[in-house]
Amino acid sequence: MTENNESFSLDQLLNDLYKPQEVNEKATLTTLFEKRLHELDITRTDAQKIIDIEYRTLNGILSGSQKRVDFFILLKLAGFLKISKQKVAELYLEALEQSFPDTNRLASDKIEFIKSNFDLATLKKVGFIKSISDFEEIERNICELFELKDIFQYQSPSVDVAFSSGAVQPKNLQNRSIWLMQAEKTIKALNNSYEYNRNSLIKYFSQIRWHSTDVHFGLINVIKDLFKLGITVVWQASLPSIHLRGATIPVNGKPCIILTDYRGFYPTIWFALLHELYHVIFDWDEIKVGQYHFSEDESERQLSVREKEQEADNFAREYLFSNEKLKHIQAYINDDSYVDSFAKANHVHKSFIYVFHAYNIGKNNKDKYAWPRAKKYNPDITNILTLLENSWGNYKPISQFVKPLKLKIYN
């Protein structure tokens, strides 16, 4: 630095801050900065002290390699370079685009597509993505799970007809769509080659209930049997706000059932399965032409389908453990030994008795211990989840996920 700079002051440097100079069209922040150093006959270190900025930060802004920046620093840089703050911001963004060529493309069309089709807050909550603003990661994860070449290949399933008009919020629709798409692609990858036969399913019904007594393998064995009857049953990790117990959809002209752990109770899974099988038997002609069926909470149901849904609910309850049997056992609900033996005699797991009792009695506050008791005797189904679930927080591409399933279950 020359001796003329010994008396150099920041006030002198910024005295014409509000009189920005014209900038050549080909100029960059780096060329303007070097030019300013030459004009003032100072070193880069001197400039850093004047602007009050660290070397790494300054270099990141000039080169466009720093994605995040304090805008106050850009204001000070504008004063130092004697150009407008708008021009500094423009040149910084240009440098950023040069350093990250995908950013502009992602920012314009892909970000808008992602925001329109995915509930990012929910996907972050379940561990599918780490940040709601890292759109490169979001695109990468979605494309990896569904094995897409580009995010624009994602198409939300046509499920509008299954939802209550005006009752479902957009975020709910987004979550249901990605939930359904994962399940549907899993079903297609399993590629059931067996033919569906309604009479064969009806004959098999009498064997289903007693499988519930085998917590570790009962459900898996039923899924195996149903697969050979042309019915593919898959387990799908739930998402907040979807309010679904299960769904029945047509894939390749065959009935397919999606189960999910909505309430966290073992009996609820079996209840959903029987509910959906009821629809397969009695509503398949309607479902197979594209009328997806969802088992929802009462509050989410369309008025026009509540009666049919109630019939399916009643069927599942009566098949698994009838109200008549429940009335008999309620007087002994605190006698675990008796409940256990009564459940075995009726070919169900005892948790069914506690959950159904809690549902009937607990909601009227007639037994404040009903739900705590149901939770106490609810069996651990971790093994089922581990084997059947492609979890959002630790997902695998669908083709990789189904490979071991096809060897162990779906064959």
BALUM-197952 format. One record per residue (C-alpha): residue in one letter; x, y, z. Coordinates in nm, 2 decimals, decimal comma. Example, Ala and Ser with C-alpha at 12.3 -4.5 7.8 and 13.67 -1.06 7.14 Angstrom:
A / 1,23 / -0,45 / 0,78
S / 1,37 / -0,11 / 0,71
END
This chain:
M / 0,00 / 0,00 / 0,00
T / 0,14 / 0,35 / -0,08
E / 0,20 / 0,62 / 0,18
N / -0,10 / 0,81 / 0,04
N / -0,32 / 0,55 / 0,21
E / -0,19 / 0,62 / 0,56
S / -0,45 / 0,89 / 0,60
F / -0,72 / 0,68 / 0,42
S / -1,05 / 0,67 / 0,62
L / -1,38 / 0,48 / 0,58
D / -1,57 / 0,81 / 0,57
Q / -1,36 / 0,91 / 0,28
L / -1,43 / 0,58 / 0,11
L / -1,80 / 0,60 / 0,16
N / -1,86 / 0,97 / 0,11
D / -2,02 / 0,91 / -0,23
L / -2,21 / 0,59 / -0,13
Y / -2,53 / 0,73 / -0,27
K / -2,37 / 0,81 / -0,61
P / -2,33 / 0,47 / -0,76
Q / -2,11 / 0,43 / -1,06
E / -2,21 / 0,28 / -1,39
V / -2,11 / -0,09 / -1,43
N / -1,99 / -0,26 / -1,74
E / -2,22 / -0,54 / -1,86
K / -1,93 / -0,79 / -1,85
A / -1,83 / -0,69 / -1,50
T / -1,83 / -0,94 / -1,21
L / -1,80 / -0,89 / -0,84
T / -1,45 / -1,02 / -0,86
T / -1,34 / -0,78 / -1,14
L / -1,51 / -0,49 / -0,97
F / -1,34 / -0,57 / -0,64
E / -1,00 / -0,60 / -0,80
K / -1,05 / -0,27 / -0,98
R / -1,15 / -0,10 / -0,66
L / -0,84 / -0,23 / -0,49
H / -0,63 / -0,08 / -0,77
E / -0,81 / 0,26 / -0,75
L / -0,76 / 0,29 / -0,38
D / -0,41 / 0,13 / -0,39
I / -0,49 / -0,10 / -0,10
T / -0,45 / -0,47 / -0,03
R / -0,73 / -0,73 / 0,00
T / -0,65 / -0,74 / 0,37
D / -0,71 / -0,37 / 0,40
A / -1,04 / -0,40 / 0,22
Q / -1,15 / -0,68 / 0,45
K / -1,08 / -0,45 / 0,75
I / -1,27 / -0,17 / 0,59
I / -1,57 / -0,38 / 0,51
D / -1,54 / -0,58 / 0,83
I / -1,55 / -0,92 / 0,66
E / -1,36 / -1,25 / 0,69
Y / -1,15 / -1,37 / 0,40
R / -1,35 / -1,69 / 0,35
T / -1,68 / -1,50 / 0,35
L / -1,55 / -1,24 / 0,11
N / -1,41 / -1,49 / -0,13
G / -1,74 / -1,70 / -0,11
I / -1,94 / -1,39 / -0,21
L / -1,71 / -1,28 / -0,49
S / -1,69 / -1,63 / -0,64
G / -2,05 / -1,72 / -0,58
S / -1,95 / -2,03 / -0,38
Q / -2,13 / -1,92 / -0,06
K / -2,50 / -2,00 / -0,08
R / -2,60 / -1,82 / 0,24
V / -2,50 / -1,46 / 0,30
D / -2,58 / -1,18 / 0,54
F / -2,74 / -0,91 / 0,33
F / -2,59 / -0,64 / 0,54
I / -2,25 / -0,75 / 0,41
L / -2,38 / -0,70 / 0,06
L / -2,48 / -0,34 / 0,15
K / -2,13 / -0,27 / 0,28
L / -1,98 / -0,43 / -0,03
A / -2,20 / -0,20 / -0,24
G / -2,06 / 0,10 / -0,06
F / -1,71 / -0,02 / -0,10
L / -1,75 / -0,08 / -0,47
K / -1,95 / 0,24 / -0,53
I / -2,23 / 0,05 / -0,71
S / -2,60 / 0,02 / -0,62
K / -2,71 / -0,25 / -0,38
Q / -2,94 / -0,39 / -0,65
K / -2,64 / -0,44 / -0,88
V / -2,44 / -0,61 / -0,60
A / -2,73 / -0,85 / -0,54
E / -2,77 / -0,91 / -0,91
L / -2,40 / -0,98 / -0,96
Y / -2,39 / -1,21 / -0,65
L / -2,68 / -1,41 / -0,79
E / -2,51 / -1,44 / -1,12
A / -2,19 / -1,57 / -0,95
L / -2,41 / -1,81 / -0,75
E / -2,57 / -1,95 / -1,07
Q / -2,22 / -2,00 / -1,22
S / -2,11 / -2,19 / -0,92
F / -2,43 / -2,40 / -0,89
P / -2,57 / -2,44 / -1,24
D / -2,86 / -2,66 / -1,12
T / -2,98 / -2,40 / -0,88
N / -3,15 / -2,18 / -1,14
R / -3,32 / -2,47 / -1,31
L / -3,44 / -2,61 / -0,97
A / -3,55 / -2,27 / -0,85
S / -3,77 / -2,19 / -1,14
D / -3,97 / -2,50 / -1,22
K / -3,87 / -2,79 / -1,00
I / -3,92 / -2,60 / -0,67
E / -4,26 / -2,50 / -0,77
F / -4,35 / -2,85 / -0,87
I / -4,22 / -2,99 / -0,54
K / -4,41 / -2,74 / -0,33
S / -4,73 / -2,81 / -0,53
N / -4,71 / -3,19 / -0,49
F / -4,55 / -3,26 / -0,15
D / -4,62 / -3,17 / 0,21
L / -4,25 / -3,10 / 0,30
A / -4,31 / -3,04 / 0,67
T / -4,46 / -3,39 / 0,70
L / -4,19 / -3,55 / 0,50
K / -3,93 / -3,39 / 0,73
K / -4,13 / -3,49 / 1,04
V / -4,11 / -3,86 / 0,94
G / -3,74 / -3,84 / 0,85
F / -3,78 / -3,87 / 0,47
I / -3,60 / -3,54 / 0,42
K / -3,37 / -3,34 / 0,65
S / -3,47 / -2,99 / 0,54
I / -3,77 / -2,84 / 0,37
S / -3,55 / -2,59 / 0,18
D / -3,29 / -2,83 / 0,04
F / -3,47 / -2,90 / -0,28
E / -3,18 / -3,09 / -0,43
E / -3,21 / -3,34 / -0,15
I / -3,59 / -3,35 / -0,17
E / -3,57 / -3,42 / -0,55
R / -3,30 / -3,68 / -0,50
N / -3,49 / -3,87 / -0,23
I / -3,82 / -3,88 / -0,41
C / -3,65 / -3,99 / -0,74
E / -3,45 / -4,25 / -0,55
L / -3,75 / -4,40 / -0,37
F / -3,97 / -4,41 / -0,68
E / -3,68 / -4,48 / -0,92
L / -3,76 / -4,18 / -1,13
K / -3,51 / -4,01 / -1,37
D / -3,66 / -3,67 / -1,30
I / -3,90 / -3,52 / -1,04
F / -4,14 / -3,43 / -1,32
Q / -4,21 / -3,81 / -1,37
Y / -4,39 / -3,81 / -1,04
Q / -4,76 / -3,82 / -1,10
S / -5,01 / -3,81 / -0,82
P / -5,25 / -4,10 / -0,83
S / -5,61 / -4,01 / -0,94
V / -5,77 / -4,05 / -0,60
D / -6,00 / -3,75 / -0,59
V / -6,32 / -3,95 / -0,62
A / -6,24 / -4,13 / -0,30
F / -6,22 / -3,81 / -0,09
S / -6,50 / -3,61 / 0,07
S / -6,56 / -3,30 / -0,13
G / -6,44 / -3,00 / 0,05
A / -6,36 / -3,20 / 0,36
V / -5,99 / -3,28 / 0,29
Q / -5,73 / -3,02 / 0,30
P / -5,46 / -2,99 / 0,03
K / -5,18 / -3,11 / 0,26
N / -5,39 / -3,41 / 0,34
L / -5,43 / -3,48 / -0,04
Q / -5,05 / -3,45 / -0,09
N / -4,98 / -3,70 / 0,19
R / -5,24 / -3,94 / 0,07
S / -5,10 / -3,93 / -0,28
I / -4,74 / -4,01 / -0,19
W / -4,86 / -4,27 / 0,05
L / -5,07 / -4,43 / -0,22
M / -4,81 / -4,40 / -0,48
Q / -4,55 / -4,58 / -0,27
A / -4,79 / -4,86 / -0,20
E / -4,91 / -4,89 / -0,56
K / -4,56 / -4,90 / -0,70
T / -4,47 / -5,17 / -0,44
I / -4,77 / -5,38 / -0,55
K / -4,68 / -5,34 / -0,92
A / -4,32 / -5,45 / -0,84
L / -4,45 / -5,76 / -0,65
N / -4,64 / -5,85 / -0,97
N / -4,89 / -6,11 / -0,85
S / -4,93 / -6,37 / -1,12
Y / -5,22 / -6,56 / -0,94
E / -5,57 / -6,52 / -1,06
Y / -5,83 / -6,37 / -0,82
N / -6,13 / -6,60 / -0,75
R / -6,41 / -6,47 / -0,53
N / -6,53 / -6,82 / -0,43
S / -6,19 / -6,92 / -0,32
L / -6,16 / -6,62 / -0,10
I / -6,50 / -6,69 / 0,06
K / -6,39 / -7,05 / 0,14
Y / -6,07 / -6,92 / 0,29
F / -6,24 / -6,68 / 0,53
S / -6,30 / -6,93 / 0,80
Q / -5,92 / -6,98 / 0,84
I / -5,83 / -6,61 / 0,89
R / -5,92 / -6,53 / 1,25
W / -5,72 / -6,79 / 1,43
H / -5,40 / -6,66 / 1,26
S / -5,44 / -6,35 / 1,49
T / -5,33 / -6,56 / 1,79
D / -4,98 / -6,58 / 1,63
V / -4,85 / -6,23 / 1,68
H / -4,52 / -6,29 / 1,51
F / -4,62 / -6,47 / 1,19
G / -5,00 / -6,48 / 1,18
L / -5,05 / -6,17 / 0,96
I / -4,76 / -6,26 / 0,74
N / -4,91 / -6,61 / 0,68
V / -5,24 / -6,47 / 0,59
I / -5,07 / -6,23 / 0,35
K / -4,90 / -6,53 / 0,19
D / -5,23 / -6,72 / 0,15
L / -5,42 / -6,42 / 0,01
F / -5,14 / -6,36 / -0,24
K / -5,20 / -6,71 / -0,38
L / -5,56 / -6,62 / -0,40
G / -5,48 / -6,33 / -0,63
I / -5,50 / -6,07 / -0,36
T / -5,19 / -5,86 / -0,28
V / -5,18 / -5,72 / 0,07
V / -4,90 / -5,47 / 0,15
W / -4,80 / -5,28 / 0,46
Q / -4,75 / -4,91 / 0,41
A / -4,59 / -4,68 / 0,66
S / -4,84 / -4,42 / 0,77
L / -4,81 / -4,04 / 0,74
P / -4,95 / -3,77 / 0,98
S / -5,29 / -3,64 / 0,88
I / -5,39 / -3,90 / 0,63
H / -5,65 / -4,05 / 0,87
L / -5,65 / -4,39 / 0,69
R / -5,67 / -4,74 / 0,83
G / -5,64 / -4,91 / 0,49
A / -5,73 / -4,90 / 0,13
T / -5,84 / -5,13 / -0,15
I / -5,73 / -5,05 / -0,50
P / -5,72 / -5,23 / -0,84
V / -5,38 / -5,31 / -0,99
N / -5,35 / -5,51 / -1,31
G / -5,72 / -5,61 / -1,27
K / -5,67 / -5,77 / -0,93
P / -5,78 / -5,65 / -0,58
C / -5,50 / -5,51 / -0,37
I / -5,52 / -5,41 / 0,00
I / -5,30 / -5,15 / 0,17
L / -5,27 / -5,17 / 0,55
T / -5,11 / -4,92 / 0,78
D / -5,04 / -4,88 / 1,15
Y / -5,28 / -4,59 / 1,20
R / -5,37 / -4,63 / 1,57
G / -5,09 / -4,85 / 1,69
F / -5,31 / -5,13 / 1,80
Y / -5,26 / -5,49 / 1,68
P / -5,64 / -5,56 / 1,66
T / -5,69 / -5,25 / 1,44
I / -5,46 / -5,40 / 1,17
W / -5,68 / -5,72 / 1,15
F / -5,99 / -5,51 / 1,17
A / -5,88 / -5,31 / 0,87
L / -5,78 / -5,63 / 0,68
L / -6,13 / -5,78 / 0,74
H / -6,30 / -5,45 / 0,65
E / -6,11 / -5,44 / 0,32
L / -6,18 / -5,80 / 0,24
Y / -6,55 / -5,73 / 0,29
H / -6,52 / -5,47 / 0,01
V / -6,32 / -5,71 / -0,21
I / -6,61 / -5,96 / -0,18
F / -6,90 / -5,73 / -0,22
D / -6,77 / -5,41 / -0,39
W / -6,51 / -5,55 / -0,63
D / -6,71 / -5,47 / -0,94
E / -6,71 / -5,11 / -0,84
I / -6,35 / -5,09 / -0,72
K / -6,20 / -5,26 / -1,03
V / -6,31 / -4,98 / -1,26
G / -6,10 / -4,73 / -1,07
Q / -6,31 / -4,64 / -0,77
Y / -6,04 / -4,65 / -0,50
H / -6,17 / -4,73 / -0,16
F / -6,02 / -4,59 / 0,16
S / -6,10 / -4,69 / 0,51
E / -6,11 / -4,36 / 0,69
D / -6,21 / -4,21 / 1,02
E / -6,58 / -4,14 / 1,05
S / -6,52 / -3,76 / 1,03
E / -6,35 / -3,81 / 0,69
R / -6,62 / -4,02 / 0,53
Q / -6,86 / -3,91 / 0,26
L / -7,22 / -3,92 / 0,38
S / -7,31 / -4,13 / 0,07
V / -7,07 / -4,41 / 0,17
R / -7,11 / -4,41 / 0,55
E / -7,38 / -4,68 / 0,54
K / -7,17 / -4,91 / 0,33
E / -6,87 / -4,84 / 0,55
Q / -7,07 / -4,92 / 0,86
E / -7,17 / -5,26 / 0,71
A / -6,80 / -5,34 / 0,65
D / -6,72 / -5,23 / 1,01
N / -7,00 / -5,44 / 1,15
F / -6,88 / -5,74 / 0,95
A / -6,52 / -5,71 / 1,07
R / -6,63 / -5,67 / 1,43
E / -6,87 / -5,97 / 1,42
Y / -6,62 / -6,19 / 1,24
L / -6,33 / -6,11 / 1,47
F / -6,52 / -6,09 / 1,81
S / -6,89 / -6,04 / 1,82
N / -7,07 / -5,79 / 2,04
E / -7,25 / -6,08 / 2,20
K / -6,93 / -6,24 / 2,31
L / -6,80 / -5,90 / 2,43
K / -7,11 / -5,85 / 2,65
H / -7,03 / -6,19 / 2,81
I / -6,66 / -6,11 / 2,88
Q / -6,71 / -5,76 / 3,01
A / -6,79 / -5,88 / 3,36
Y / -6,45 / -6,05 / 3,37
I / -6,25 / -5,78 / 3,20
N / -6,02 / -5,74 / 3,51
D / -5,95 / -6,11 / 3,52
D / -5,66 / -6,15 / 3,27
S / -5,64 / -6,52 / 3,30
Y / -6,01 / -6,57 / 3,21
V / -5,99 / -6,32 / 2,93
D / -5,69 / -6,50 / 2,79
S / -5,86 / -6,84 / 2,80
F / -6,18 / -6,70 / 2,65
A / -5,99 / -6,54 / 2,37
K / -5,81 / -6,86 / 2,29
A / -6,14 / -7,05 / 2,29
N / -6,27 / -6,80 / 2,03
H / -5,95 / -6,81 / 1,82
V / -5,84 / -6,45 / 1,86
H / -5,56 / -6,28 / 2,05
K / -5,68 / -6,14 / 2,38
S / -5,59 / -5,78 / 2,28
F / -5,90 / -5,79 / 2,06
I / -6,12 / -5,81 / 2,37
Y / -5,95 / -5,52 / 2,54
V / -5,95 / -5,30 / 2,24
F / -6,31 / -5,37 / 2,14
H / -6,42 / -5,32 / 2,51
A / -6,23 / -4,99 / 2,52
Y / -6,39 / -4,88 / 2,20
N / -6,74 / -4,96 / 2,32
I / -6,71 / -4,86 / 2,68
G / -6,42 / -4,62 / 2,70
K / -6,56 / -4,36 / 2,47
N / -6,85 / -4,31 / 2,71
N / -6,62 / -4,28 / 3,00
K / -6,78 / -4,58 / 3,17
D / -6,44 / -4,74 / 3,23
K / -6,15 / -4,49 / 3,27
Y / -5,90 / -4,78 / 3,26
A / -6,03 / -4,92 / 2,94
W / -5,78 / -4,77 / 2,70
P / -5,48 / -4,79 / 2,94
R / -5,57 / -5,16 / 2,98
A / -5,59 / -5,20 / 2,60
K / -5,25 / -5,04 / 2,57
K / -5,11 / -5,27 / 2,84
Y / -5,21 / -5,59 / 2,66
N / -5,13 / -5,46 / 2,31
P / -4,86 / -5,69 / 2,17
D / -4,54 / -5,57 / 2,02
I / -4,56 / -5,59 / 1,64
T / -4,20 / -5,46 / 1,57
N / -4,12 / -5,78 / 1,38
I / -4,41 / -5,72 / 1,14
L / -4,30 / -5,36 / 1,07
T / -3,94 / -5,46 / 1,02
L / -4,03 / -5,72 / 0,76
L / -4,31 / -5,55 / 0,58
E / -4,25 / -5,17 / 0,61
N / -4,04 / -4,95 / 0,38
S / -4,01 / -4,68 / 0,64
W / -4,00 / -4,32 / 0,54
G / -3,70 / -4,25 / 0,76
N / -3,49 / -4,54 / 0,63
Y / -3,63 / -4,61 / 0,29
K / -3,50 / -4,83 / 0,01
P / -3,57 / -4,79 / -0,36
I / -3,89 / -4,99 / -0,43
S / -3,73 / -5,25 / -0,65
Q / -3,46 / -5,32 / -0,39
F / -3,72 / -5,32 / -0,11
V / -3,94 / -5,59 / -0,27
K / -3,66 / -5,83 / -0,36
P / -3,64 / -6,01 / -0,02
L / -4,02 / -5,99 / 0,01
K / -4,07 / -6,18 / -0,31
L / -3,85 / -6,46 / -0,18
K / -4,00 / -6,48 / 0,17
I / -4,36 / -6,39 / 0,13
Y / -4,49 / -6,30 / -0,21
N / -4,42 / -6,61 / -0,42
END
